[in-house]
Amino acid sequence: MSASLLALVIAAVLVGAALQRLSGTGVGLVVAPTLALAMGPGLGVFVTNATTVVSGFLIMLSVLRDVDWKRWLVFAPMAVVGGVPAALLVRELGDGWLNIVIGAVVLLALVMTFSLPRVPHVSGRGLPPVTAAAGMVGGFLNTAAGVAAPAMVIYSKLARWEQRRFAATMQPTFMTMGLVSVGAKLSVGATTVAQLPPLWLFPVIAVAVVGGIGAGTWLSRRVSAEAARTVAIVLAGTGALVALARGLFSLLG
């Protein structure tokens, strides 16, 4: 691995972890399109999935009291239901199509996260099936593109989920979906051991996640949520557009 690629990976993880600490999401939005461009879409998303395991676990430790474990108990098994077919899809798709999927999902996530209009309120008997569907779709999107945000954000708005509880519950949810994605891809051969980057990269990523969380904690007292959202939109949107363009050019060429 070249020094420039290593620096790019570390920078993406630092920024993504900081944004996730600030708003509850961010690792997938920033890291997935960046690493897809730098390492190839299949391996890039795999490393993103591994990163969300670390970031979700570490941030979860600081927000445990706000986690809604009852909803997580629904999300977790349904992530497997969505993650396995997504891993099979990743195994069959070429790099061009994977880049298009990643770019499109990240752009969709940005629209859903920052400009989704008011949606109907779902409660009572209608909420459990919607919760299960969100977990399944989130698991599929996380495995295919490294970004579960569209499903989770739509669900939070349908359920009128308070932001603090939502952001806290997303940490074990993203950690679980990352584990499902990594396990599913290795199990079906979408990613093989021979394709993995050097093993020393993963401890480096873990250190970068810790650094990003620390930076996000420090910034939370100095940077407005609006500024953090602007940074996320610019970085994630740029990476997604480039990934989408690369995928389209590779298919047309």
N, C-alpha and C positions, 0 to 999 in steps of 0.2 A: 504494500500500500504506500502510495507516494505521500510526501509530507503535505502537499497541497490538498489532497483528498482527505487526509486525516484532519487537517485544520478546518475544512468545510464541514465535515461530520460533527466535530466538536462544537463549532459555532452554531450549527443548526440545532443541535441538542440543547445547548445552553439557552438559546433564545426560546425554543419551544417549551422547555421546562419552566423558564421564567414566566412566560405567558400563561402556562397552565396553572402555575401558583397564583397568578393574579386573577384569573377568570374561571378556572376549572377546566378549560380546554385549551389546546394550543400545540401540544406535542405532535399530534397527527397532522394538523393543518400545516404546520411549518416544515416538519421533518420529512413527511412522506414525499411531497413533490421534490424537495431538495435532494434527498438521497436517491429518489428514482432517477433523477437526471445525472447524479454523480456516480452511482453504482449500478445503474440498470434498474428497471421497474420491479422485477421480481425480487432481487436481493435487497433493493432499497426499501421496499415495503416490509420485507422480513425483518430487517434491522430496525425499522420503525416500530414494528410490533414488539420486538424485544425491548426497545427503549420505553414503550408505554408500560410494560410490566414493571420496570424499575421506577419510573416516575410516578405511576399510579400508587405503588406500594409506599414509596417514601412520603408523598404528599398525604396519603391516607392517614399516616401516623399522626399528623398534626390536626386532622379534622374528624377523628373517630367519633366524637360525641354527636356530630351532625349527620352521620351516615344513616340512611334509611335501609336497614338490612333486610326488611321484608321485601322491598322492591328489588334489591340486589339478588335475593334468592330466586326471583323470577327471571331477572336478566341473565344470570349465570348459565343455567341449563339451556336457555333459548339461544344463547350465543353459540353453543355447540351445534344446535340445529341449523343455524345460519352459516357458521364458519366452515363446516365440512364441505358442503357443495361449493362454497366460494373457493376453497383450496383446490378442488377438482377443476374449477373454471380457470384458476391461475395456472395450473399445470398445463392446460390445453391451449391457452392464448399465447400468441407471440408478443414480443416486446412492444411492437407498434400499438396493438390493441390495449395492452396493459397501460402504456403511457396515456392513451386516450381515456381509459377508465379512471386512472388516478387523477388526471387533470379535471375531468368532468365532475367527479365526486367531490374534490376539494372546492371547486367553484360552487357546486350545489351547497356544500357545507357553509360556505361564506354567506350565500344568499339566505339560507335558513337561519343561520346564527345571528346575522346582523340586520336583516330587513324583512323577516317573516311577518306578515300582517296578523292581526288577531284571528285566532281560530276558535271553533266551538269548544265549549268546556265539556269534557267527558268525566263522569263520576259514577259512583254506584256500581251496578252490575256491568256497565260497559267498560270500566277501567281495567279489570284483570286481563281480558283478551288484548286490549290495546298495549298494556305493559308487556305481555308476552310477545306481541308482534314487534314492538320496539326493540326488545332484546334480540330477536331473530334477525331483523333487518340490520341492526347495529353490528351483530356478529358477522353478517355477510359482508357489509361494507368495510369493516375493520380488516377482515382477512383479505379482501380483494384489493383494497386501496389504502389501508392504514388509517382510515378516517371513519369513525362511527358517529360523528357529530350530527349529521342530518337527521338520523332516526332519533337520537337522544334529545335534540333540541325541539323537534316537532312534538315528541312525547311530553316534554316538560311544559310546553305551551298548552297542549290539550288537557293535561292534568292540572294546570295552574300550579305547578310545583314551585315552591319558594326557592329563590336563587341560591341561597346559602346551603340548603339541604340538597338541592340538585348538584351543585358544584362538589360538595363533599361526597355524595353517593357515586358520582362519576369516577372517582379515583379507584375504588375497588372494582368498579365495573370495567373501566379501561384496562386495569391490571388483569382481570379475568379474561377479557376479550383478547388481550395480547397473548396470554398463555394459550388460549384456545387456538389462535391463529398460528402461532409458532408450532404447536403440537400437530395441528391438522396438516400444515404444509410439509412437515417432515414425515408424517405418517403416509401421505398419499404421493410423496415424491415431487411435490410442486417446488420444493427447495431441498437439495441434498446436502449432506455433510460436506461433500467435496466442494460445493459452491460457497460455503460459508467463508466470511473474511477471517483473518487471523484471530485466534481466540483472545489474544491480549486486547483486541479492540473493545470487547464487551466490558471489562473493568474500566477502561478509559471512558466509555459511555456512561457508566454508573457514576464516575467521579464528575463528569460533565453535568449529569442530571442533578447531583447534589449542589454543584455550583450554580446551576440555573435556578434551583429552588431557593437557594440563599439570596441570589440576586433578585428574584421575584418578591421575596419577603421584604428585602430592603426597599425595593421600588414601590411596594404597596403603600408605603407611608409617604411617598414623594411623587408618584405618578398617578394621574387620574385614570379611571377605568376607560374613559373615552380615548385617551392617548394610547393605552394598551391595545384597544380594539383596532385603532387606526394602524398601528404597527403590524398587528396580526393580518389585517386585510391586505396591506401592501405586500408583505413578505409571502404570505400564502397565495395570494392572487397572482403575483408575478411567477412564482414557481409552477403553479397550476397551468397558467397560460403557456409557459414554455414547454411543459410536459405534454400538453394537449397538442401544441403545434408540432413538436417532434414526432409524436405518434402519427399525426395526419400526414406529415411529410414522408415518413418512412413507408406508409401504406401507398401513398400516391407515387412515390419514387420507385 
